[in-house]
Each structure stands twice: as structure tokens, then as C-alpha cells.
Amino acid sequence: MPIIQVTFIEGRTPEQKERLIEEVSKTVSSVLDAPLETVRVCLHEIPSTHWGIAGKSVQRRQNE
């Protein structure tokens, strides 16, 4: 059973997340020749204050 974890900064719409789950599932199913019913996708949304780039949080970088 393939388990796919996707980590991204929060802010996507519910519709975008649904589409991501659908497209990732279909792609993994196709590439791994695994039944779609066995594919699991877990989304991890991280607050922009908890994601750092070059020593600064994304939130801080956006506010500068």
C-alpha cells in the first residue's frame, strides 16, 4: 500500500487539496501499477511561522 506524504505551507483552498489528493493518487497508482484503492495520501499543512527559508520564517519574509 503506497503512502504518500505531502508537506506544504498552509493557505490552499479545500478544492485545491482535494485535487492534489486526486492527482497524486492517480499518478502513484499509474507509476507503481498499484490499485488506486490502495493509495493513501496524507497532507501536512505547516503554518508560515513554522517554515523557515534562509534563517527567516516565510511569514516574516512575506512581511518584509
N, C-alpha and C positions, 0 to 999 in steps of 0.2 A: 504494500500500500504506500504510494508516494505521499509524502507530507511536505508541503511547500510553505515556507515562512517568508513573508514579505514585510519589511520594516520601512516605514516612511514617516515623514513629518505630517502631523495632523492637519486637517483642513480640506480633505477631499469630501465630495458630496456622497450621500448614500448610493446614488446611482453610479458614480464612478467606482466605488468599492465593489458593487455588485458586478459591474462589467469586468473589473480586474479579476475577481474570483472566477468568473465565467471563462475569460480568455486564457488565464493561466492554467486553469483546469483542462481546457481543450488542448492547449499546446503540450502540456505534460503528458496527457493521455496519448496524444499522437506520437510524440517523440519517443516515449518509453514503451509504446504499444501496450499500455495499461488500460483496463476498462475505466471509463470516466467515473463510474460509481465508486471506484476505489481511491480516487484522488482527493486529498484533503488540502485545503488552503487556510492558513492562519495569518490574519493581518495584525500587525503590531503598529499602532499609531503612537508616535512619540511627540510630546509637546515641544514646540520650537525652543523652549527654555532648557530642554534636556538634550539638545542636539548641538554639538559644537563643531565649528569649522575654523581652523587656524587660530585657535585659542579664544574664540568668542562664540556665544550661543547664536543660533540662527536668528532668534528674536532680536538680540542686540544688533546683529549685523543688518537686519532689515530696518531697524530704527535709526541707524547712523546715516 
